[in-house]
Amino acid sequence: QVQLVESGGGLVQPGGCLRLSCAASGIIFSIYRMGWYRQAPGKERELVTAITAAGNTRDADSVKGRFTISRDNAKNTAYLQMNSLKPEDTAVYYCNALHSTGASYWGQGTQVTVSS
C-alpha cells in the first residue's frame, strides 16, 4: 500500500518561510521522480517543483530563487523549502511520486496560508 504523507504546512506572514516534508512508504522511493504541486481556490493544480531520481530539479518560474526541493532517499522523504513567501503562494500543497512507467501517487495535501 503506497502512502505519501505531507507535513509542515501552516500560516505564515509574507516574507516568511516554511519547510514541507513528504514521507513515502510502499514504494522504492529512490527511483521515483518526486514533485510538489499546489492548488489555490478556484484554480487548477499546478507543478511547483520536481526532482528526478538522479537529483535534477525543475522549478516553476513563479518560485525560482525562493523554493528548493530536495530528497533524502535514506529517509524516503522529499522536502520543499519555501522562502520569501508571498500571499499568492497560498494553496494546498500536494506531494507526488511519479514512476517512469506512469504510475503516479499523491499525498492528501497540506494547507499553506501566507497572510499578515
C-alpha positions in Angstrom: 0.0 0.0 0.0 1.5 3.3 -1.1 1.3 6.3 1.2 2.6 9.8 0.8 2.2 11.9 3.9 2.8 15.6 3.8 3.5 17.8 6.8 4.8 21.2 7.7 2.1 23.5 6.3 0.6 26.3 8.2 0.0 30.1 8.5 3.0 32.3 7.8 3.4 36.0 7.3 4.6 37.4 3.9 8.3 37.1 3.6 8.4 34.2 6.0 9.4 30.6 5.3 8.1 27.1 5.7 9.5 23.6 5.1 7.2 20.9 3.9 8.0 17.2 4.2 6.6 14.3 2.2 7.2 10.9 3.8 6.7 8.0 1.4 6.1 4.3 2.1 5.2 1.3 -0.1 7.4 2.4 -3.0 11.0 2.1 -3.9 11.4 5.8 -3.2 14.8 6.3 -4.8 13.6 5.5 -8.4 10.6 7.9 -8.4 10.5 11.5 -9.5 9.2 13.5 -6.6 7.1 16.6 -7.2 5.4 19.3 -5.3 2.1 20.7 -6.7 -0.2 23.3 -5.4 -3.9 24.2 -5.9 -5.3 27.5 -4.9 -9.1 28.1 -4.6 -10.7 28.3 -8.0 -7.5 27.4 -9.8 -6.1 24.2 -11.4 -3.4 22.2 -9.7 0.0 23.3 -10.9 3.5 21.9 -10.7 5.7 23.9 -8.3 8.9 21.9 -8.5 10.2 18.4 -9.1 13.3 16.4 -8.5 14.3 13.3 -10.5 15.8 10.1 -9.2 19.1 11.5 -10.5 18.7 14.7 -8.5 17.8 17.0 -11.4 15.4 19.7 -10.4 12.8 21.7 -12.3 11.1 24.8 -10.9 8.1 26.8 -11.9 9.1 30.4 -12.9 6.9 31.8 -10.1 9.0 30.1 -7.4 12.5 30.2 -8.9 15.0 31.5 -6.4 12.6 31.2 -3.5 11.7 27.5 -3.3 14.0 24.5 -3.1 13.2 20.8 -3.5 15.4 18.1 -2.0 15.2 14.4 -1.2 16.7 12.1 1.3 16.5 8.6 -0.1 17.7 7.0 3.1 14.6 8.5 4.9 12.2 8.0 1.9 11.3 11.7 2.3 11.1 14.7 0.0 11.3 18.3 1.2 10.2 21.7 0.0 11.9 24.6 1.5 9.9 27.8 0.8 11.4 31.2 1.5 10.3 34.7 0.9 6.7 33.5 0.8 4.1 35.7 -0.8 0.3 35.8 -0.4 -0.1 34.3 -3.9 1.7 31.2 -2.6 -1.3 30.4 -0.6 -2.7 27.0 -1.6 -3.0 23.4 -0.7 0.4 21.7 -1.5 0.5 18.1 -2.7 3.3 15.7 -2.9 3.5 13.4 -6.0 5.6 10.3 -6.7 5.9 9.5 -10.4 7.5 6.4 -11.9 8.8 6.1 -15.4 6.0 3.6 -16.2 3.5 6.3 -15.5 2.5 5.1 -12.1 1.6 8.1 -10.0 0.8 8.6 -6.3 -0.5 11.6 -4.4 -0.5 12.7 -0.8 -3.5 14.2 0.9 -2.2 17.7 0.8 -1.2 20.3 3.3 -2.5 23.9 3.6 -0.1 26.8 3.3 -1.5 30.2 4.0 0.5 33.4 3.6 -1.1 36.3 5.3 -0.4 39.1 7.6 
